[in-house]
Amino acid sequence: MANFENVVVETDLLILGGGMAACGAAVEAAHWAKKHGLKVTLVDKAAMDRSGAVAMGLSAINQYVDLTTGKNSVKDYVDYVRNDLMGVTREDLVANIARHVDSTVHLFEKWGLPIWKDEQGNYVHEGRWQLMINGESYKVIVAEAAKNALLQSGVGQIFERVFVVEPLMDGDRVAGAVGFSVRENKFYVFKAKATVVAMGGAVHVFKPRSTGEGLGRAWYPPWNSGSSAYFTIKAGAEMTCQEVRFIPVRFKDAYGPVGAWFLLFKSRATNAMGGEYMVERKAELEKWGSYGRVKPIPANLRNYLGMLDCNEGKGPIFMRTEEAMQKIADQYKDDEKAYKKKVKELESEAWEDFLDMTISQAILWAATNVQPEQRSSEIAAAEPYFIGSHSGASGAWVSGPEDLQTSDSKGEYFWGYANMATVKGMFCAGDASGASSHKFSSGSHAEGRIVGKAAIKFIVENNTMPKVDMADVEKKKAAILKPLDTYEQNKNLTTDPEVNPSYIKPKMFMFRLQKIMDEYAGGVSTNFTTNKAGLERGLELLQWLKEDSDKLAASNLHELMRCWENVQRMWQAEAHVRTILFREETRWPGYYFRADKPAIDEQNWLVFANCKYDPSGDKWEMIKRPIKRIFA
């Protein structure tokens, strides 16, 4: 086995991740830990300043309920989320985030985030729930606050560039985690009384639209590999909404978000013939019951109508940027000076939207001579992502807050501590917690704060260190470092180290996984369509892939990380395929379409489709959980 030093770290609370949810957990946990004399340790695969979904920045905060003005209520937000997810949501979890998110946004502003203001000093809204920000340094600002909370209080410590792989267990209680440094030969053993899982969602499970030199592009961070799902699944936690992947429509090839164009600029999207699919295909919405009649129309149904146009050869789809900008500027046409000023302002805002959050899109516009005030720009549906904080919902099944339960929901939705998974002492936030979508960055931070407080409460009331079997740790260490040994033992069998009869490199493994998912689980090449036979074949191929994962090889620490990232993606993929197979309906056309079950089935499937892996028996259990209404 490769020569790695063991580094054992004992703490009270272990926070895994460095994104928005982890930063929220750090800020809140540090406050309560100091009161109780407890230690908090945060571990991040990357560096906190630029870690997570908003690493490049953001041009808008997508969840601001605005409770102080009375324009919106928590119920309003819950209704919005329920409708957008076609009826499948945990109202208690969504409401708990919604009632706390405004205070989180105000913290961001206090820490230095520039939020747009109008002439009266009011926040500038992009849409009902969105605020415009100058967010290139959004994550840096939030990370600085988290680091200060941990380090300046004296209660915390931070480990960066450490890739956490497996959970440590003491019976039914989580006891910490193991992983390795991606910079030096060190194997880390973290022992803790409670663990917060906030390691993000997953991309590159499916083959991306962008290939070749654009392979690494994704709308969501390309380094998010399903660490949260893998960790919780392997710990034996019940998972929920694993079938609810998210397919965002983005500016084609560089994945620039479209929200500002639809909401701020009020742009239309049309097909190549100039037809507006949202108008021309309005009758299609009636096939999806009441969900097709709500406002705003659910994101997946908006996707679906555009996909129908493309399937009929009416693509490409264009964002009518030039039309939208001209329409706004025309309001000033009676005053030439004001008109020219507004045109300049709109041009600046158009470019800033991408420079704040998706710089590659601005580069692509420049490279292809696109001036948004003069010509339209192509948009397209991206490949599927697993992102429980956006318009998807995949994640762990967690306990809701006690005070929001009804007599009907408490037995199903509450078991002791807010956001604790079905594994004792394991708390989940952000993309790690399921059935609570539309929290985005601000809601993920707010949920992290909820989790930080709840986890400290758990520790105070269960203040014993779980037992860690060091013999089991050594077995995990051997398994985790095995790809390094596999490479060293077999690298001389071929002249090209990338091709070898005795091992598979992580990139080739990822291509194989993506091909399976793309072709059998409803990826881009199949127009996001699948069926029972395809899913079963995909599951068979995934089992063979799992067998071959034992032959993964790594020539260095970076490749070792890539090996385990792709193992994590593989487990996320299996949970996804099993759950789509279990849910015998099409509930989210535009995210995926089951051709053999092409309609929504409210009678049998207005439920949560959950799954649970039994590590001791290597078996999966599929579970239906009821949807309980908290708000009438």
N, C-alpha and C positions, 0 to 999 in steps of 0.2 A: 504494500500500500504506500502511496506517495507520502513523503515525510511532511506532515502538517502538525504544527503545534496546537494543542488543545487550549482554548481560552474559555474558562468558566466564569460566567457573570451571574451573580445572584441579585435579584431585585424584588420589589413588591409588585409593581405594575410594569408589564412589558408592552410597549406599543410597537407594532410591526407596520412599517410604511412611513412615507415622508410626504404624502400628498395633502390635499386640503383636509380630509377627514382626520388623518394622523396629527396634523398641526392643530386642529380644533381639540382633539383629545389631549394633546400635550399641554395646551394653554389651561384647560379646565382641570385636568388631573393634577398639574403642578400646584394650583391654588389649594385644592382639597388635601393633597398629599402633605403639604407643608403644615396644615392644621393638625394632622395626625402622625407626623413624624415618619412618613413613608418615602420610599425611593421610587423614582420613575425612570425607566430606561427606554429610549426610542432607537429603533434599528431601521435603517433605510438602505435599500439596494443601491440607490444613486446618492446624490447630494441634495439636501432639503431645499436649497435655494431654487433649483430647477427640476424638481421631482414631481411626477404626477401629471394629471390630465391638463392642468393649466400651465405646464412648464414653459411653453413659449409665450404665454400671456393670454389675455382674453379681452374682447372689446365690449362685453356686456355681462352684467350679473343677471342670471336668468331666473332667480327666485327671490323676489322681494314682494312680500304680501302687502306691505303698507298699511298695517293695522292702525297706526296712530291717526290717520286721516278719516278712518271709517269707510273708505271707498270699498274696501274688501274685508272679508272675514276669513277665518280659518276654514269654515265650511265651504266658502267659495273656492278656495284652493283645492280642497279635498274633492269637490265636485269636478273641477277641471282635470285633476289627475285620474280620477275614476273613469271619466268619459274618454280620455285620451288612451287609456289602457283597455278599452273595450270592456269595462266592468270589473277587471281583475286587479284589485289593489287592497292593501292593508290600510284601512282608513285611520286606524289608531296611530300607526307609524308616520303616515303622511302628515297628520294633524300635529303630532308632537314636534316634528321638524318645523312645520309652518308657523307655529306659535312662537318659536324661538329664533327664526331666521333673520327677522328684521334687526334684532340686537346684534347679531353676528355682522351684518352689513355695516351697521354703525361702528362696530369695532374696526372693521377694515378702513373706514374713513378716518377714524381716530389714529390708526397706525400710519396713515399717509397715503392711502389709495385715492387718486383723483377721480371723483365721481362727477359726471357732467351736471352742471346747474344751468337753469334758464335765467333770464334777467331778473326774475323775482326771487332767485335763490333756491328754487325748488329743483328736485332731482329731475333729469330729463329721462322720460320713459321711452324705451324702444317699442314696447308693447305693454299689455296690462300688467305683466309680472316682471318685466325686464327693465334694468337701468343701464344707461350707457356709461362706460368708464374708459379712462385712458389706462389700459391694463397690461402694457408690455411688462411691467415689473410687479404685477399682481402677486405672483407666487413668491417672489423675493421678499415682498413686504410681509406677507402672511407667515412665511418661514422664519423671518427675523423675530417676529413676535413669539413664535413657538420656541425658538432657541433661547430667547431671553427668559421666557417663563421657566424653562427647565434649568438653565445653567446659572442664571443670576439669583434664583431662589435657593440654590444649593441642594435641591431635592433630586435633580436629574442628571443624566448623562446621555450622550448621543453617539451612536456608532453609524458611520456612513460607509458606503461601498461594501456592505456586508449583505450577502444574498441569503435570505432565510428560505429553507426548503421544507423541512418536516416539523410537525408538532411533536412535543413530548407529552406523554400522557401518564396520569396516575389513576388508573381505573377509568371512571367516567369524568374525571376532572382534568382540564388542561394544566400542564406543569411547566410550560415554556416552549422553547423552539431550538432547533439546530440549523446551522448554516455555515457559510464559509466566506472569507474575504475574497473580493475579486481583484485585490491588489497584492496580497502577500499570502504565504502559505500558513494560514491560520484557520482552524476549525472552531467555530463558536458554539458554546452550549449556554443558552440563556435559561435560567431557572426563575420562575415567577409564580406569585400567588394568583394572579389574573393576567390574561393576555387580551389585548385589543388587536383585532385583525382589520387592517386598513391598507391592504397592499394593491388595491386597484382591481380593474376588470381584465378583459383579455381581447387582444387583437391578433391578427395573423393566424387565427384558427382556420379561417377560410382563405382561399386564394384571393389576393387583392386584385382590383382592376389594374392598378399600376404595376407593371412588370419591368424587367430589365433594369435600367439605371434608376427607375422610380420604385423599385421593389420595396424599399423601406418606408415609403409613404403610407400614411394612414391618417384618417381624420383624428383618431384617438392616438395617444402616444404609442409608438411602435414597440416600446420596451415593456408594455403591460402584457403579461403573459398568463394571466389566470392564477397568480400566486394566492390570492384570497380564496378562490374556489378550491384549489388543490389542497390548501392548508385545512380548510373547514371540512371538506369531504373526507380527507384522510384521517381527521380526528373523529369521524363518525357523526358529524353534525347533519341534521336534516336540512336539505336545500329546497329552495322554492323558485318557481318561475324560470327554471333552466331552459325552457323552450322559448322564452321571450327575449330573443336577440333583437338588436336595434340596427336598422339600416338607415343611416342618414342620407338625405339628398345633399350633395355638395357641388361646388364648382368643380368641373371635371378635371381630373389628372393631378391637381395640387390640393384638392380636398378643402378648399376655402369654404367656411360656413356661409349659409344663405340667410340666416336670421335677420341681420340688419337690413338686407335688401327687401325682404318681405314685410318686416314690421316697421322699420324706421323710414325706408324710402318708398314703401307701399308699391313695390314692383310686382308686375305680373310675370308668370312663366308661361311660355307658349311652345307649341310644337313647331316643326320645320315649316309647316304650312300657315303658321300664324294663328292656329286654333288654340283656344285656351281650354285645356283639358278639364280644369275644375268646373268650367261652365258647360262644356259640351258633353261631359260624362256624368252630369249631376244625377241622372236617373239611376246610375249604377249604385249610388249610395243607399238606395232603398233596399237593396238586397241584404244590407247589414243591420237592419232593424233600427232601433232608436239611436244607435251609435252613429249612423249615417246622417242623422238629423240634428245632432248637437253642434254648438258653436263654441270654440273653433272645431272644425272637422278633425278627428283623430289623425295624428301624424302618419300612421300606417296607411290609412285610407287615402290621404293625399298622395303618398308614394304610389299607391296601387293605381290610381287613375292615370298618373304619368307613365307608369310601366305599361298599362294597356295601350297607350298611344305608341310607345316604342315597339311593343310586340306586333303592332299592325303596320310597322314601317313608317310611322309618322315622326320619328326622331330625326336629328337630335332635339332635345328640349333646351330652350334658351331662356335665360333670365334677361328680361327686357330692361337692362340697366339704363340704356340711353333714353328710353321712353319715361322711366320713373324720374330720372334726374331733370329731364326737360319739363315734366309736369310740375315739379316743385318750383323750378326756376321761373316758370311762366306766371306764377303768382306775383312776380315782381316786374313784369315786363313793361309796366307803365312808368317805371323809374329806371332809366338806363344804368345809372351808377349802382343802384341797389341790385339790379339784375346781374350785372357783371360780378359784383361782390358775392352774390348767392351762388352763381355758377362756380366760382373759385372755391367757395366754402364746401359745396357738394362734392366737387372733385377731390378735395382734400379728405373729406370724410370717407369717400369711397375707398381711397387707398389706405387710409389709416385703419379701417376695419380689418384689413389683412395684415398690415404692418404691426398691429397690436397683438395678433394671435396666430396668423398663418402666413409667415413671411414668404414661404415658397409660392403661395398663390400670387402675391405681388410680383415676384420674380417671373413667374410664368406669364402673367399679363404683359410685363415689360418685354419678355423674350418673344412673344407672339403678336406684338404691336396692338394689344387691346387697350383702347382708351374707353373706359366704361361710359363716358358721356357721349360717345359717338357710335358704339356698336354693342350688340348683345354678346353675352358670354355663355358658353355651354354649361349646363348642370346635369348631373347624373346620380343615380342611386349608387352608394358605395357598397362594399362587401359587408357581411354581417359582423357586428361586434357584440361583446357581452359586457354591458355597462349598466349596472343597476341604478346609477345615479342620474341617468339621462332619460330617454324615452324607452329604455329597456327596463327590466325589473329583476334580472337574475341575481341570486345571492343566497345567503343563509337565512333560514327561518328563525326569526328572533322574537323575543318577548317584547310586548308593547308596554307603555306606561300604565301603571295601575289606575291612575285617576281618570283616564279616558275610556276605560272599559265599561261596557254595559253588563247587565246581569247575564245576557246571552253570550257575550264575547269573552268574558273573563276566563272561562275554562279553556278556551281555545287559544287565546292570544296573550295570556299573561302567566308567567311562571317565576316571578320573584324579583328580577332586576331588568330595567329597561335595556333593550338591545342585547341581552344575553342570548346566545345561541342555545340549542338543545344540549350542548356540552357545557358542563359546569365550569364557570370561571372564564369562558370564552365570549368576548364581546365583539360585535361587528359594526362597522360604520362605512359610509360611502358606498363604493361598488361591492363591498363585502356583505352588506345586508340587503336582503331581497324584498320584493313586493312593496317598495316605497320609492318609486321612481319620481322623476322631476324634482330632485333635490339639487341637482347640478353642483356647482362649486360652492356656493354660499350655503346651500342646504347640507352638503357633505360636511362642511366645517361645523355647522350647527349640530349635526348628528354626532360628529366627533366630540363636541362639548358635552352632549347628553351622555355619550358613552364614557367619557373621562370621569364624570361625576359618579355614574352608576358603578363603574369598575372599582373606584376607591371605596364606595359604600360596601360593595361585595367584600373587599379585602378587610375592611374594618370588622365586618360581621363574620368573616371566615379567615381569621388571621393566623393561618398555619401554612407552612411551606409544603407543597405537595412533594411526594417522594419521586425521585428520579433514579431509574435503574441505569447505572453507568455502563453495565454490560450491554444494555439495549442501545445506549448512546454510541458505543463502539461499533455495533452492527450497523447503525444508521450512518456513521462516519464512513465505514468501509463501502457501503452501497453508494453514498453520495460521491465519494472520490473515485469510484471504480472506473468511470470513463477515462481518467488520466492513466490508470494502469493498463486499460485495454489498448489505448493508443501506443504506449511505450512497448508493450509486448508484441504488437503486430505491425508497427509502422514500417519495418524493413521488408515486409512481404511483397510490397509493390514499390515501383519507382515513383509513383504519384501518390502522396499521402492522402489525397482526397478520395481515392478509389481503392478499396481494400476488401478482400473476401471475408475478413474476420471482424469488420466493424462498419458502422455507419456514422458519418459526421452529422452534427446537429442541423446544418442547413439543408442537407439532403433529406433528413428526417422530417423537417418542417415542410418541405415541398410535398412529401408523400402524404402527410397529414392534410395539407391544404387541398390536395387533389381529391382525396377521399371525401372531405367535407363539401367541396365545391360541387362535385358530381352527384353525390348521393344524399346530401342533407340540405339541398336548396341554396346553392351559391349563385354567383353571377352568371356562370355559363349555362345554368338551367333555368334562368329567369326566376330564381328564388322559389322554384317549385320542386316538390318531392312527393313521395307516396310510401305506403307501407313496405312494398318490395324493395324500394331504393334504400329506405332507412335500415331495413334488416340486413341488406347487403353491406351498407356502410358500417353497421355495427360489427359484422363479421370481419371486415377489413381492419377496423380499429383494434379488434382483439389480436390480430396478427401483428399489427403495428406495436401493440403493447408488448408482445413477446419479443419483438426485435429491439425494443427500447433497452433491453439488457445488453445490447451490443453497441450502445452509443459510445463514441470515443471523443476525447478532448485533448488537444495538443498543448493547451495552456489554460490559465484560469478563466480567461474570457470565454473560451469555448466550453469550459465546464459549466459556466453560467448559462450559455446557450443550450447546452444539453438539457439542463433541468428546467429551463423556460419552456422547452418544447415538450417535455414530459408533462408539465403543468397544463399546457395547451391541450394535450391529448386527453387528459382527465376531464377538462372542461368540455371538450368535444363529445366525450362519451356520455356525460350527464345530459348534454343538449339533445343528442340523438335519441337516447332512451326516453326523454320526456316528450319530445315531439311525437314519438311512436305511441306513447301512453295517452296523450290528449288526442282523441279521435274526432277532430273537427278542424276547420280553418277559422281561427278567431282573429288573426292579425294578417289579413292579406296586405301585401306591401312590405311585410317583414318576412313571412314565408307563406306558401300556399300548398296545402295538401290536396293534390289533384284527386285522390281517392275519397277524400272527405271535404268537398269543396264549399261547404256551408257552415255557418255558425250554429251551434247546438246549445241554446240557453238552458234547456231542460236538464241535460246530462253534464254539461261542461262549464257552467258558470261556477267554477270552483278553482282552488289552487291545485296545480299538479306538482306535487313534491316528490323528492327522491332522497334516499338515504343509503349510504354505502356502509356495509359492515366489514371493517378491516379484519376482524378475526375469522370471518367465514368467506371473505372475498365475494360477497353477494350484494346485489342491489335490491332495494325495496321501493316500489312505487306507491305513492299515497295520495289520496284525495283529501283536501282540507276545505272546510266550508268558508264561504265569503260572508262575513258578518258586517252589517251596516252599523256604523257608529253614529253617523249623521243621517237623519231621516230625509 
